[in-house]
Amino acid sequence: MTAPAPTDPANAERRALLSSILDEAIAAAHPRKCLVGHLPAPTPGRLIILGAGKAGGSMAAVASRFYRQEHGVPEDRIVGLAVARHGYGEDAPGIRMVEAGHPVPDAAGIEATKEALAIAASAGQEDEVLVLLSGGGSANWIAPAGNLTLAEKQAITKALLRSGAPINEINAVRKHLSRIKGGRLAVAARNAKSILTLAISDVPHDDPSVIASGPTVPDPSTLADARAICERRGISLPGSALALLNDPANETPKAGDPAFARAEYRIIARPIDALEAAAAAARRAGYEPVMLGSDLEGEAREVAAEHARLAREAKQAGRRVALISGGELTVTIRGEGDGGPNQEYALALALALDGAEGIAGIAADTDGTDGGRGAATDPAGGLVDETTLARARAAGLDPRAMLTDNDSTRFFATIGDLVQPGPTRTNVNDCRVILVG
């Protein structure tokens, strides 16, 4: 049974505006807009282009057009390989495109990463290495170290994701179990003339060492940090992983390592860029933007309760505002349902608002998927308004029980309010907007 859509004109207008605001936020961070101005001019030597992440395909496509079509760089001067999430690839002539697993890595990612490391290691003193990074690169570039198997790496990744650990903790562990993360790609390319990394940030505080697990920058995290995270989060590790985390020779390269002497790193799009575009769109529609932060972290349902409180206060004060926030929320999975941080936030927001009139909100991941099982068709988030709970109950749903069971996907699918933009081919984390008044 599917609940009927709301029919009130004012409410319908708010819902349509929320969708358009999200679209503008995503467009602001697409490589078509943010990459070209940072691409270096072609030089006489060989250009090695390596890309990874949810924007890996679109970044590679933009770079391919820039060098081949606009500058006529011949094929023999470009070597390229890009890895993107399944469904996120894009045609990039001259740059080999591979689609691989995310958030759980797969065999396609392993083979592509081996090739990327080999290409990086082939760089000579006249070669320039261009690394195009975006969120999702941690799963797409997968090269288990030591005797760690793919199955073991997959199990560790799943356990970390289920534990509710923030992305910086997850990546600290992954970096110490990998041959490419945590600065090791820069070590592989250490003989190159230069290494330039252009990155689209999807992490709170835009930390280069966390974006795609920092393959080209010094790693501030340590083996001891990784061990402590696994112990604190209750992550059971196989012997192969324990051996890596207990081996001092497996420490990641730190600041001062010669591999970084000719390496440059630029962030070309940040979560705040998308949120500022959302704020501009809300302002044009007559709402006062209130920025709650671009790097929020914490349990999705707890943040939602706080945002509902702020929305209610604004409503009571007679304000016409748009509460805007980003960051990367987490979900500690205790139930058996399907969902993701944005869908869980939206469901918790609906419960906390409890049908308050004149308030509607949207929460979605700018990459186009929110949790899910790794398919490109997974939903990005959910939309709520004053009719959400009534329509859900009319359809036979128990919203609070579904929140307890982490079953937000089924909740929003039933009432027709899943946000499903499909692959956006960028990734600057969550975008949440609550319209009041």
Salt bridges, closest charged atoms under 4 A:
GLU24 OE1 - ARG284 NH2 2.69
GLU90 OE1 - ARG425 NE 3.67
ASP106 OD2 - HIS86 NE2 2.81
GLU111 OE2 - LYS114 NZ 3.66
GLU115 OE1 - ARG96 NH2 2.58
ASP127 OD2 - ARG46 NH2 2.94
GLU169 OE2 - ARG232 NH2 3.05
GLU169 OE1 - ARG233 NE 2.93
ASP206 OD2 - ARG270 NE 3.64
ASP219 OD1 - LYS175 NZ 2.75
ASP219 OD2 - HIS176 NE2 3.75
ASP219 OD2 - LYS254 NZ 3.92
GLU251 OE1 - HIS176 NE2 2.73
GLU251 OE1 - LYS254 NZ 3.25
GLU264 OE2 - ARG266 NE 2.84
GLU288 OE2 - ARG319 NH2 3.03
ASP295 OD2 - HIS205 ND1 2.89
GLU306 OE2 - ARG309 NH2 2.53
GLU313 OE2 - ARG309 NH1 2.51
ASP338 OD1 - ARG373 NH2 2.80
GLU344 OE2 - ARG301 NH2 2.71
ASP367 OD2 - LYS54 NZ 2.32
ASP378 OD2 - ARG85 NH2 3.72
ASP385 OD2 - ARG15 NH1 2.66
ASP385 OD1 - ARG391 NH2 3.84
GLU386 OE1 - ARG14 NH2 3.32
ASP407 OD2 - ARG410 NE 2.82
ASP417 OD1 - ARG15 NH2 2.58
ASP417 OD2 - ARG391 NH2 2.62
ASP430 OD2 - ARG432 NH1 3.14
